[in-house]
Amino acid sequence: MDPSAVSMDSGLADVVTLQRRQQARMSAYDEESFFFDTLSEYQWARDAAGLAPTTLDSLIKPVIEVCEHYGTTPWQLSPREIDRYFAGAGKRAHSTLRSKINKIDAYFAFLEQRYAGEIMRRFGAAVESPIDPFNRPRHRGDFGLRIPPSQTAMRSFLGRWREDLPNARKHLVACRDYVMTKIAYLSGVRAAELCGVCLGDLQWEHGQWGRFVVTGKAARGSGPRPREAYMFQEGRALLWWYIEEIRGEFGDDVEHPRAPLWPSERKPTAVAALNLPIAPAIVPSTFRRALHIAAGRYLTGPVTDLFPHLLRHACATHNYERGMTLWEVQKVLGHDWATTTLRYLATAQSDPEAVPVAASSRAAARLVMDKGNLR
């Protein structure tokens, strides 16, 4: 064989190999760039659908997390790789794992709808979600029954605590914690909602007894939403006493609408925009701890401890037992769906046999009222 021919063949092979390596590098670069382009477009699409900015950020994090772990793009992932990751390096609490896997699955639904054909043409990969019937987590739900204290036990608890307020080592703090607890019980608001209330959120003229504005829990990716919570007659009188007698002792910011309704004991901090030192608000963990201590001292009966969300269950259960309809309890709790409210009424002591009698009594009362109006 001619040595020069061998040399030429060898040189040509080197050129071809170099070209293929360069094409492979370019292809890998293009594939990664294309991947990040799809992530951006997915966020734009969900932004157009009205999701909150914080939700948009969380949508793509699990996808990037798994792809960085394997050093690949989503359409190259297999169900087996997803299994290994979430059973090993990515193992988390069940609720966190379920959330991440569902977000990965939702991203693949977007890819399949918009980019399946282009990904096949450009990279030769079929777009198919690695989340299959075998690794898709089932929503087991919270089947723990939250049993609130009875109405009698709650009245006794609040009464004993109120009577002992003058003996508290920190009188102002004890009064604040007591009023917070009772307002949480009467209104059914969550701890985070209650801690975020400012003085300007008190709407004394709204409704019959006044309302107060809280920033509610986020729902379906829309972000936190403000809503009005109910004071009721008892809560209005208690809040009025608290504002007049207690709140002003925590600082000089009682006249400012952005000052917290429930200030902490920490030193007020100057707010440049307000030109006024504002007391920091109490945080949910502090409220939770105070409620736990008070329950140990004053709560009697089979339920021996309290936490803020159990007060919400007690509010729903006791109002339903006192005659509120399901729709009215739903309004108090700020739920969009009655099925959510029903979970709070699992321990309600209601009598189905008494419903027809009560309905007949209400109908008779309305008939009498209507006849009186006609006169």
Secondary structure, DSSP 4 states (H G I P E B T S, - for coil): --HHHHHHHHHHHHHHHHHHHHHHHHHHHHHHHHHHHHHHHHHHHHHHTT--HHHHHHHHHHHHHHHHHHTS-GGG--HHHHHHHHHTTT---HHHHHHHHHHHHHHHHHHHHHTHHHHHHHH------S--TTTSPP---------PPPHHHHHHHHHHHHHHGGG-SSHHHHHHHHHHHHHHHHH---HHHHHT-BGGGEETTSTTT-EEEEE----TTS---EEEEE-HHHHHHHHHHHHHHTGGGG-S-TT-TTSBSSB-SSPPEEETTTTEEEPPBPPHHHHHHHHHHHHHHH--SS-----HHHHHHHHHHHHHHTT--HHHHHHHHT-S-HHHHHGGGTT----GGGHHHHHHHHHHHHHHHHHHHH-
